[in-house]
């Protein structure tokens, strides 16, 4: 058990005693008992006594007492006077125990170690100890030093015990003691201090310095174990995870743990300083929680998040693109021929069709496709003639009725159901152009082409240079697909055949309730052009004009006529490829024609799509005009109304 000579506190380890001396006594201000000097450290006071009062007898110096401003008591339960505080005597003098030896630390190595205290006069090196009142000669001092070094280098005896005291520099501004730590040992045999200068390790948590890194490690571990400070309330509220569970279990209280590394601090101020060191100087490369590694981790997480987000966006775009491809027939599921085959295969699987019938119909289909002519299974002829006869006798509330030239109706079949409306409307238009003398010479084929043949005709028009943007949209390919076509493809087909056409775009509603009255007015002007010379046009007019191709989002139809009521309202007569052939054939029967006409009438309130496009045929193109149209189609423009 070790006892502090100044305050009498008992300790177990020498390191604890050294720490106690440094923290409790050495950093306090002292004053000289022999003069009026005060406000100095313990090291400065010792240096002052050895230099300013060298002639004082040793017993007088030993009887003197140095008073600390801290007022340490001699023991736990003993009160002492000012003269009893911090007694200084020769380390090896009589009456001083071995535990007290070595407690005095000189301030500098530059001073002779024998000048620190006044040795006794009549002592000899051989005697080992000196009696009171003796003085040492220089030879005796040198012999004492040699004897102490001999003991320090390995001579062991029962009473040759040494102790070390580590001290820090007295003051920051003192250049004499800057970065110089003095460690001295006292030989109890020779009663002489010997100074050995070493470079020591400083504790990062207090002002203690140690000569060994292992001692410093144990000291820091004691710091961590003996902290009892409770974490600051603000830091606890903001980051509960900063409290170390392991450290809390040591003391039963919550600790302040560094959020960057695993160091536990005793209070919020220490934690703040520790974190600032991390931020200012960076951490070691081996520290997993250093700011550099945190930055790398954050950047890696950010890259992973961006990569995951890009993958999700790409996957979503891919799914949406596949939906659009499936919707517009560009998903590679096959075209007209493949859809008919699948339909017949399902009928055979369900027992609705015999295998022999399947092979017969498949052979007929392949023969029709090879010829490029439509088989006519979905065609209904004589529709315009039946309407003309109907308006001659019925519907007296109409002031004027205009009808297009004779046009056949084509409805969708099992091969193009869901996507073939544009092709069927083109077949209706071609069936009418064949009957008009102005256009029939331009049509090489005298029959209506099949859907695969229409797809081939559009591809040939693209190769001529028409509508390059539309060609790139379909990747220059329509055959074998279920791709939808619209007004631009109809315009491309007509231009490639040498027929003049233009597109009128009703891009927004022009009436209340999202209606398009301007569309109805334009259709009236189109049909009225055949009777401009007549002052009073007849009630029923069958013109020589081809039908109008009407396109809106998702579907297309053909306008074959117009009604004008007595109140001035207009009504379109529209043939829809989506209508069943049986419903259209009701127009040919006198008993059911009235009900059938109601299905083809379209009032302004029934056309409420946001945008409509109309393709109108208005003449024949010369060779030069066709080339100009091909060049202009590179940036295809429509006439916008309004």
ABEGO torsion letter per residue (X at the ends): XBBBAAAGBBBABAAAAAAAAAAAAAABBBBBAABABBGBBAAAAAAAAAAABAABBAAAAAABBBBBAAGBBABAABBBBAAABGBBBBAABBGBBAAABGABBBABAABBAAAABBBBAABBAAAGBBBBGBBBBAAAAAAAAAAAAAAAAGBBBAABBBBBBBBBBABAABAAABGBBBBBBBBAAAGBBBBBBBBBBBBAABABBBABAAAAAAAAAAAAAABABBBBAAAAAABAAABBAAAAAAAGBBBBBBAABABBBABAAAAAAAAAAAAAAEBBAABAABAAAAAAAAAAAAAAAAAAAAAAAAAAAAAAAAAAAAAAGAAGAEBAAAAAAAAAAAAAAAGABBAAAAAAAAAAAAAAAAAGBBAGAABBBGAAAAAAAAAAABGAABABBBBBBBBBBBBBBAAABGAAAAAAAAAAAAAAAAABAAAAAABABABBBBAAAAAAAAAAAAAAGBGAAAAAAAGGBABGBABBBBAAAAAAAAAAAGBBBBBBBBABBABBGGBBAAAAAAAAAAAAAAAAABABBBABBBBABBBBBBBBBGBBBBBABBBBBAAGBBBBBBBBAABBAAAAAAAABAAAAAAAAAAABBBAAABABABBBBBBBAEBBBAAAAAAAAAAAABBBBBBOX
